[in-house]
Amino acid sequence: MTETRGGRPFDAVLCDVDNVIRFYDASEVTALERAAGLAEGITMKVAFAPETDLPLMLGRIGMREWVEAIVAGFAGLAPQAVAFELANALAEAPFHADETVVSLLRRIRALMPLVLVSNASVTLETDLDSLGLSDLADHVVSSARVGLVKPDPRIYRIAAGLTGVPLDRCLFVDDTLENVRAAAALGMATVHFREPADLERALAPLL
């Protein structure tokens, strides 16, 4: 990463939410799949198929409609009652924030703008509030609010625009490699997040 005159490798951070800050507990879904004799992970496969998941991420449907779409996606795979139970368990899965990541982000925000950029439903802001994270970032860019999903370059430009920092002076953090590559193509420094240590290494020169 190229440094500025002040020696900083970047001047703003754009960070994903799910599987970076927020993590879901899908153990109930897994238990229900096993009880129904279904392959482990089938609910995720059905729920996050583009035709089912994308309308939710774009804000075109809410959680109730998403559950109905998941049930429809289970047609031929499981009885409708089982599909409803699985879909509801997924939609209502508990989640928590990774405290190490939250601490790192709070520290970096004291030094530069921080924007959360997430492919998420319209409940994202409420969810962050429930985690005590409504004040974590300067701005939240939710796909459901702007009608764009990563890796669409436009959502990155919206997020960077909120920082007042050029794209090539932003650090982008995401667990999905496709999203990371799209950010790199725009000139951003990137972190492919797999564990908190990945973020810690990237922020170490500043912290």
Phi, psi and chi 1 to 4 in degrees:
 res  aa     phi    psi   chi1   chi2   chi3   chi4
   1 MET       -  135.7  -67.6  177.9  -76.7      -
   2 THR   -77.5  136.7  -56.9      -      -      -
   3 GLU   -94.4  152.0  -65.3 -170.4   -6.8      -
   4 THR   -84.0  179.5   62.6      -      -      -
   5 ARG   -60.3  -31.4  -73.1 -169.4  -62.7  -87.6
   6 GLY   -81.1   -0.6      -      -      -      -
   7 GLY    86.1    6.3      -      -      -      -
   8 ARG   -86.7  134.4  -58.1 -153.1  -51.9 -171.2
   9 PRO   -74.4  -18.9   25.3  -33.1      -      -
  10 PHE  -160.1  164.9   43.3   83.9      -      -
  11 ASP  -122.4    2.7  -61.8  -49.1      -      -
  12 ALA  -160.6  156.2      -      -      -      -
  13 VAL  -124.3  129.9  175.6      -      -      -
  14 LEU  -111.3  121.6  -48.3 -178.2      -      -
  15 CYS  -129.4  135.5 -173.4      -      -      -
  16 ASP   -66.6  165.3 -175.1   25.1      -      -
  17 VAL  -106.8  -63.0  174.7      -      -      -
  18 ASP   -73.1  133.1  -72.5  -35.8      -      -
  19 ASN    68.9   13.5  -60.2  -44.5      -      -
  20 VAL  -125.8  -56.0  176.2      -      -      -
  21 ILE  -100.4  -47.9  -61.1  169.9      -      -
  22 ARG  -105.1  136.8  172.4  172.0   64.8  172.3
  23 PHE  -129.8  135.9  -67.6   83.4      -      -
  24 TYR   -95.4  149.3  -77.3   87.2      -      -
  25 ASP  -102.9  103.9  178.3    1.1      -      -
  26 ALA   -99.4   20.9      -      -      -      -
  27 SER   -63.4  -35.3   57.2      -      -      -
  28 GLU   -66.0  -39.9 -177.0  179.7   -6.9      -
  29 VAL   -61.3  -45.3  175.8      -      -      -
  30 THR   -61.4  -41.8  -59.2      -      -      -
  31 ALA   -63.9  -39.6      -      -      -      -
  32 LEU   -67.8  -38.4  -71.2  170.5      -      -
  33 GLU   -61.5  -45.1  -71.9  171.6  -20.7      -
  34 ARG   -63.6  -42.8  -71.4  172.7  179.3  165.5
  35 ALA   -63.2  -30.7      -      -      -      -
  36 ALA   -89.3   -1.5      -      -      -      -
  37 GLY    73.3   25.7      -      -      -      -
  38 LEU   -98.8  156.6  -63.5  169.7      -      -
  39 ALA   -65.3  136.1      -      -      -      -
  40 GLU   -62.0  129.9 -173.6  174.2  -36.3      -
  41 GLY    97.8   -6.1      -      -      -      -
  42 ILE   -63.6  -34.3 -174.7   64.2      -      -
  43 THR   -64.3  -43.9  -52.5      -      -      -
  44 MET   -62.5  -41.5  -62.1  -72.8 -168.4      -
  45 LYS   -61.0  -44.2 -176.3  176.6  179.7 -179.5
  46 VAL   -69.5  -46.6  171.0      -      -      -
  47 ALA   -66.9  -34.3      -      -      -      -
  48 PHE  -104.7   15.3  -63.7  111.3      -      -
  49 ALA   -63.9  141.4      -      -      -      -
  50 PRO   -51.9  -40.6  -27.2   35.0      -      -
  51 GLU   -68.2  -21.1   63.5  -87.2   16.0      -
  52 THR   -95.5  -42.2  -55.3      -      -      -
  53 ASP   -84.4  -37.9 -172.7   43.3      -      -
  54 LEU   -59.4  -43.6 -168.5   57.1      -      -
  55 PRO   -58.5  -34.7  -26.3   37.1      -      -
  56 LEU   -66.9  -45.1 -178.9   72.1      -      -
  57 MET   -66.7  -26.9  -61.3  -62.3  101.0      -
  58 LEU   -89.4    0.3  -70.9  171.6      -      -
  59 GLY    76.6   15.6      -      -      -      -
  60 ARG   -83.4  -22.6  -64.9  172.1 -177.5  167.4
  61 ILE  -135.2  161.5   62.3  172.7      -      -
  62 GLY  -100.7 -173.4      -      -      -      -
  63 MET   -63.8  -38.0  -64.8  -60.8  -72.7      -
  64 ARG   -62.8  -43.8 -179.6  177.3  -62.1  179.4
  65 GLU   -66.9  -33.2  -68.0   85.2   -0.7      -
  66 TRP   -64.7  -43.0 -174.8   50.5      -      -
  67 VAL   -58.3  -45.0  166.1      -      -      -
  68 GLU   -62.2  -38.3  -67.1  171.1   -7.0      -
  69 ALA   -67.5  -36.9      -      -      -      -
  70 ILE   -63.4  -45.2  -65.1  170.2      -      -
  71 VAL   -58.5  -44.0  172.5      -      -      -
  72 ALA   -61.8  -35.6      -      -      -      -
  73 GLY   -70.0  -19.4      -      -      -      -
  74 PHE   -84.7   -1.1  -96.0  108.0      -      -
  75 ALA   -54.2  126.3      -      -      -      -
  76 GLY    85.6   -8.6      -      -      -      -
  77 LEU  -106.2  -31.6  -60.8  174.1      -      -
  78 ALA  -157.0  154.1      -      -      -      -
  79 PRO   -58.7  152.2  -22.5   33.4      -      -
  80 GLN   -59.8  -39.6 -171.2  175.8   64.1      -
  81 ALA   -62.3  -40.5      -      -      -      -
  82 VAL   -66.6  -42.4  171.4      -      -      -
  83 ALA   -60.7  -42.6      -      -      -      -
  84 PHE   -62.2  -41.7  -96.4  113.4      -      -
  85 GLU   -63.4  -43.1 -167.2  173.6   18.0      -
  86 LEU   -66.4  -45.3  -71.4  164.5      -      -
  87 ALA   -62.7  -43.7      -      -      -      -
  88 ASN   -66.9  -38.8  -79.5  -46.6      -      -
  89 ALA   -62.8  -38.1      -      -      -      -
  90 LEU   -69.1  -46.8 -179.9   61.5      -      -
  91 ALA   -62.3  -29.0      -      -      -      -
  92 GLU  -105.2   13.7  -62.6  169.5    4.8      -
  93 ALA   -59.3  134.4      -      -      -      -
  94 PRO   -69.6  156.1   24.9  -33.3      -      -
  95 PHE  -141.1  161.2   50.3   79.5      -      -
  96 HIS  -143.1  164.6   69.9  -81.6      -      -
  97 ALA  -101.3  143.8      -      -      -      -
  98 ASP   -79.5  114.9 -174.3  -71.0      -      -
  99 GLU   -67.2  -30.7  -68.3  -56.0  -36.9      -
 100 THR   -65.4  -45.7  -61.0      -      -      -
 101 VAL   -64.8  -44.5  172.0      -      -      -
 102 VAL   -58.4  -44.2  168.7      -      -      -
 103 SER   -61.6  -44.2  176.8      -      -      -
 104 LEU   -61.3  -43.1  -72.2  167.0      -      -
 105 LEU   -69.1  -36.9  -67.8  176.2      -      -
 106 ARG   -64.4  -37.9  -71.6 -163.0 -174.5  -78.1
 107 ARG   -67.6  -41.4  -69.0  169.3   64.7 -167.6
 108 ILE   -72.3  -31.6 -159.7   65.3      -      -
 109 ARG   -65.2  -25.4 -170.5 -167.2  171.2 -163.1
 110 ALA   -67.6  -15.9      -      -      -      -
 111 LEU  -107.5  -25.1  -57.4  174.8      -      -
 112 MET  -161.6  166.3   61.9 -176.5   60.1      -
 113 PRO   -62.9  143.3  -21.5   32.7      -      -
 114 LEU  -128.9  127.1  168.5   65.0      -      -
 115 VAL  -125.5  131.2  176.8      -      -      -
 116 LEU   -88.2  132.5  -56.0 -176.7      -      -
 117 VAL  -126.9  110.5 -168.1      -      -      -
 118 SER  -135.5  137.1  179.6      -      -      -
 119 ASN   -79.9  100.6  -72.8   -8.0      -      -
 120 ALA  -146.5  166.3      -      -      -      -
 121 SER   -81.8  177.7   74.0      -      -      -
 122 VAL   -70.5   -5.0  -67.1      -      -      -
 123 THR   -87.2    0.6   66.7      -      -      -
 124 LEU   -55.7  -48.3  176.3   61.0      -      -
 125 GLU   -62.8  -41.4  -66.2   86.8   -7.7      -
 126 THR   -64.2  -40.1  -58.9      -      -      -
 127 ASP   -63.4  -43.4  -68.0  -12.7      -      -
 128 LEU   -62.2  -39.7  -70.4  172.0      -      -
 129 ASP   -62.5  -40.7 -173.7   55.6      -      -
 130 SER   -65.6  -24.2   73.9      -      -      -
 131 LEU   -89.2   -2.7  -70.4  168.0      -      -
 132 GLY    76.2   26.7      -      -      -      -
 133 LEU  -117.3   18.1  -60.6  179.1      -      -
 134 SER   -64.7  -20.0   57.5      -      -      -
 135 ASP  -105.9   12.8   65.2  -18.9      -      -
 136 LEU   -65.8  -41.7  178.2   62.1      -      -
 137 ALA  -120.3  164.5      -      -      -      -
 138 ASP   -71.5  -34.9  -64.2  -75.0      -      -
 139 HIS  -147.2  156.2  -58.6  -79.6      -      -
 140 VAL  -123.0  122.9  175.9      -      -      -
 141 VAL  -108.6  105.5  177.2      -      -      -
 142 SER  -102.4  134.0  166.7      -      -      -
 143 SER   -57.0  -37.0   62.5      -      -      -
 144 ALA   -67.5  -23.1      -      -      -      -
 145 ARG   -88.6  -35.6  -58.9  -63.5 -175.7 -171.7
 146 VAL   -99.0   -8.7  -59.9      -      -      -
 147 GLY    70.7   27.1      -      -      -      -
 148 LEU  -138.8  144.4  -60.2  164.9      -      -
 149 VAL  -120.4  145.2  -62.2      -      -      -
 150 LYS   -61.2  139.4  -64.1  176.1  -69.0 -174.7
 151 PRO   -97.2   27.9   35.3  -35.8      -      -
 152 ASP   -59.7  122.4 -171.2  -42.0      -      -
 153 PRO   -56.3  -26.0  -23.5   33.7      -      -
 154 ARG   -65.5  -33.3  -68.4  174.1  -68.2  176.1
 155 ILE   -71.9  -32.0 -165.1  168.8      -      -
 156 TYR   -66.2  -41.5  -61.7   90.1      -      -
 157 ARG   -66.8  -37.3  -67.2 -168.5  178.1  101.8
 158 ILE   -61.1  -47.1  -70.9  170.3      -      -
 159 ALA   -63.9  -45.9      -      -      -      -
 160 ALA   -64.3  -37.4      -      -      -      -
 161 GLY   -60.0  -32.9      -      -      -      -
 162 LEU   -69.9  -22.5  -68.8  170.5      -      -
 163 THR   -84.5  -21.9   70.4      -      -      -
 164 GLY    75.4   14.6      -      -      -      -
 165 VAL  -114.5  137.0  173.1      -      -      -
 166 PRO   -58.7  152.5  -21.5   32.2      -      -
 167 LEU   -53.7  -40.3  -79.5  165.9      -      -
 168 ASP   -77.3    2.6   63.0    0.9      -      -
 169 ARG  -112.5   13.8  -62.9  -59.7  -53.9  156.2
 170 CYS  -105.2  146.9  -67.3      -      -      -
 171 LEU  -103.0  128.5  174.5   70.9      -      -
 172 PHE  -111.7  131.9  177.7   77.9      -      -
 173 VAL  -123.0  126.6 -176.3      -      -      -
 174 ASP  -158.6  150.5 -157.3  -65.9      -      -
 175 ASP   -87.6  -12.0   68.2  -59.9      -      -
 176 THR   -98.4  119.7  -58.8      -      -      -
 177 LEU   -60.6  -37.4 -172.9   55.7      -      -
 178 GLU   -59.1  -40.5 -178.9 -176.9   16.5      -
 179 ASN   -68.7  -37.9  -63.6  -19.4      -      -
 180 VAL   -64.7  -44.0  170.5      -      -      -
 181 ARG   -63.9  -36.9  -73.4  172.0  172.0  164.3
 182 ALA   -65.1  -38.9      -      -      -      -
 183 ALA   -65.9  -42.6      -      -      -      -
 184 ALA   -62.1  -36.5      -      -      -      -
 185 ALA   -64.8  -22.7      -      -      -      -
 186 LEU   -89.1    0.2  -68.3  171.7      -      -
 187 GLY    97.0    4.4      -      -      -      -
 188 MET   -80.1  149.0  -74.8 -170.2  -91.4      -
 189 ALA   -71.0  148.7      -      -      -      -
 190 THR  -137.5  156.0   60.4      -      -      -
 191 VAL  -130.7  119.8  173.4      -      -      -
 192 HIS   -86.1  103.6 -178.8 -152.8      -      -
 193 PHE   -79.2  124.8 -175.7   95.4      -      -
 194 ARG  -125.0  -25.7  -73.6  147.9  -66.2 -170.0
 195 GLU  -157.4  160.1   59.3 -179.0    1.6      -
 196 PRO   -54.7  -30.0  -29.9   37.4      -      -
 197 ALA   -60.8  -29.5      -      -      -      -
 198 ASP   -62.5  -43.6  -64.0  -37.9      -      -
 199 LEU   -70.7  -40.9  178.1   61.3      -      -
 200 GLU   -59.7  -41.4 -170.6  169.0   17.1      -
 201 ARG   -62.9  -41.4  -79.4 -169.5  -65.3  -89.1
 202 ALA   -68.3  -33.9      -      -      -      -
 203 LEU   -89.7  -11.8  -60.2 -176.3      -      -
 204 ALA   -53.0  -40.2      -      -      -      -
 205 PRO   -61.4  -20.9  -24.9   36.2      -      -
 206 LEU  -102.7  -24.3  -64.6  164.9      -      -
 207 LEU  -104.2      -  -57.9  178.6      -      -
